[in-house]
Amino acid sequence: MDDNPLDTTANTENLGPVFLGIDRAIFSLSTIIVVPRLYTQLRITRNFGWDHITIALTQVLEKHFSVGFEEVLTCSS
């Protein structure tokens, strides 16, 4: 009974590290994609529009909120 991977009654007391790992992985992947795109638009094509400003702002805000989320998760455990 304990070996069932679909068991939803598993101990879910502290999922903070799982959420932090997922958040860091997604942020890292998006940064790997966004930084070369912004570099290309700024240096090569010299065409930096509102969409690129939105992308850069989103990256900064995501990092800001993920740090706050990490503090909440570590304080509650």
Buried (B, 14 or more C-beta within 10 A) or exposed (E): EEEEEEEEEEEEEEEBEEEBEEBEEEBEEBEEEBEEEBEEBEEEEEEEEEEBEEBBEEBEEBEEEBEEBBEEBEEEE
